[in-house]
Amino acid sequence: MQKKFRIKKTSEIDAIFNQKKRVNGKYFNIFYQLSENDSFRFAISIGKKYGNAVKRNLMKRRIREIIRKSKDVIKPFDFVVVVKPNSNDLDFETINLEILKLLSKAKITEETK
């Protein structure tokens, strides 16, 4: 993903958390707010309880790939994907379905007809 799609500053991530707009799923939570830019930006939060660094990085790469594939339908929102520790054993297709379901539930993605 290009740098313009990333949120890196802790203050920006905290501002999204403080908005208290979120959707909850069994394996992921998504906190979001309307973006000031013309494009979306995102961050991924994953705790150490999830697993070792190899497992955490694999999950982050998978989520980045899911978002990259669907970047054409994502509206200009800033959002943070929070990974829960119980998502440790999921395969790529299940992660894909869960993330896209939560994004559409939050109305971050455009409806395709």
Backbone torsions as a table, in degrees:
resi	resn	phi	psi	omega
1	MET	NA	148.1	178.7
2	GLN	-75.5	158.2	-177.0
3	LYS	-65.6	-25.3	-179.6
4	LYS	-68.2	-14.6	179.4
5	PHE	-95.0	1.1	-174.9
6	ARG	-105.2	145.4	169.9
7	ILE	-108.4	121.2	-177.1
8	LYS	-114.0	-31.2	-174.2
9	LYS	-74.3	134.5	179.1
10	THR	-62.3	-35.6	-179.7
11	SER	-64.8	-36.9	177.7
12	GLU	-69.5	-39.3	178.2
13	ILE	-66.6	-42.4	177.6
14	ASP	-62.6	-35.8	178.5
15	ALA	-64.2	-37.4	177.7
16	ILE	-67.7	-42.2	177.8
17	PHE	-62.5	-37.7	-177.7
18	ASN	-72.9	-18.1	176.3
19	GLN	-66.0	-26.8	178.2
20	LYS	63.2	21.2	171.0
21	LYS	-93.1	120.0	-178.1
22	ARG	-155.9	158.3	171.2
23	VAL	-123.2	139.6	-176.2
24	ASN	-111.4	140.2	173.2
25	GLY	-129.0	-179.9	-179.7
26	LYS	-69.4	-34.4	-174.3
27	TYR	-113.8	-19.1	-175.5
28	PHE	-140.3	154.3	167.1
29	ASN	-121.5	144.7	175.7
30	ILE	-125.7	118.8	174.0
31	PHE	-97.8	139.0	-174.9
32	TYR	-149.0	160.8	172.5
33	GLN	-155.2	160.0	178.6
34	LEU	-67.3	138.3	-176.0
35	SER	-86.5	150.3	174.4
36	GLU	-84.8	-14.0	-179.1
37	ASN	-92.3	177.1	177.7
38	ASP	-85.5	-11.4	-179.1
39	SER	-125.3	167.4	179.1
40	PHE	-79.5	159.0	172.4
41	ARG	-138.3	150.7	-178.4
42	PHE	-147.7	162.4	174.0
43	ALA	-139.0	159.2	178.5
44	ILE	-122.4	128.9	178.0
45	SER	-116.4	123.9	-179.3
46	ILE	-141.7	126.5	-174.8
47	GLY	-86.6	167.7	-179.1
48	LYS	-70.5	-18.6	177.9
49	LYS	-68.1	-18.4	179.8
50	TYR	-63.1	-43.6	-178.4
51	GLY	162.5	-166.9	-179.1
52	ASN	-76.1	177.9	-173.9
53	ALA	-61.8	-34.7	-179.5
54	VAL	-64.1	-45.7	179.8
55	LYS	-66.6	-40.6	179.7
56	ARG	-64.6	-43.4	179.6
57	ASN	-66.3	-36.0	176.9
58	LEU	-62.7	-44.0	179.2
59	MET	-63.8	-41.9	179.3
60	LYS	-63.8	-40.4	178.0
61	ARG	-63.8	-39.8	178.5
62	ARG	-64.1	-44.8	-179.6
63	ILE	-65.4	-41.7	177.4
64	ARG	-60.3	-39.5	179.6
65	GLU	-67.3	-40.5	177.6
66	ILE	-61.3	-44.3	-179.5
67	ILE	-69.6	-37.3	178.6
68	ARG	-62.5	-41.9	-179.8
69	LYS	-66.2	-30.7	-176.7
70	SER	-106.4	20.1	-175.9
71	LYS	-67.0	-20.5	-179.9
72	ASP	-73.7	-21.6	-177.6
73	VAL	-107.2	1.6	-179.2
74	ILE	-87.7	128.6	179.6
75	LYS	-75.7	166.8	-179.6
76	PRO	-71.8	85.5	176.8
77	PHE	-125.2	154.0	166.3
78	ASP	-101.6	129.8	-179.7
79	PHE	-145.7	155.0	178.9
80	VAL	-122.7	125.5	176.3
81	VAL	-94.1	118.1	178.3
82	VAL	-102.7	122.8	-177.3
83	VAL	-93.9	127.7	177.5
84	LYS	-87.7	150.6	-177.6
85	PRO	-62.8	-24.2	-177.8
86	ASN	-76.6	-1.2	178.2
87	SER	-89.4	14.1	-173.6
88	ASN	-61.1	-34.9	-171.8
89	ASP	-101.2	13.1	-176.2
90	LEU	-79.0	146.7	173.2
91	ASP	-90.2	172.5	-173.2
92	PHE	-60.7	-41.6	-176.2
93	GLU	-65.4	-39.2	178.2
94	THR	-67.2	-41.3	177.1
95	ILE	-61.3	-43.8	179.3
96	ASN	-58.3	-49.0	-179.4
97	LEU	-62.5	-42.6	-178.2
98	GLU	-65.8	-45.4	-179.3
99	ILE	-63.9	-46.9	-178.9
100	LEU	-65.5	-34.8	177.5
101	LYS	-64.6	-43.8	179.8
102	LEU	-68.9	-37.3	177.9
103	LEU	-64.6	-39.9	178.9
104	SER	-73.5	-31.7	176.8
105	LYS	-65.2	-34.6	178.4
106	ALA	-84.0	-0.8	-178.4
107	LYS	61.9	33.2	176.6
108	ILE	-85.4	-30.1	178.2
109	THR	-97.6	151.7	176.4
110	GLU	-77.5	147.2	177.6
111	GLU	-75.4	127.4	177.7
112	THR	-97.6	134.2	-178.5
113	LYS	-122.0	NA	NA
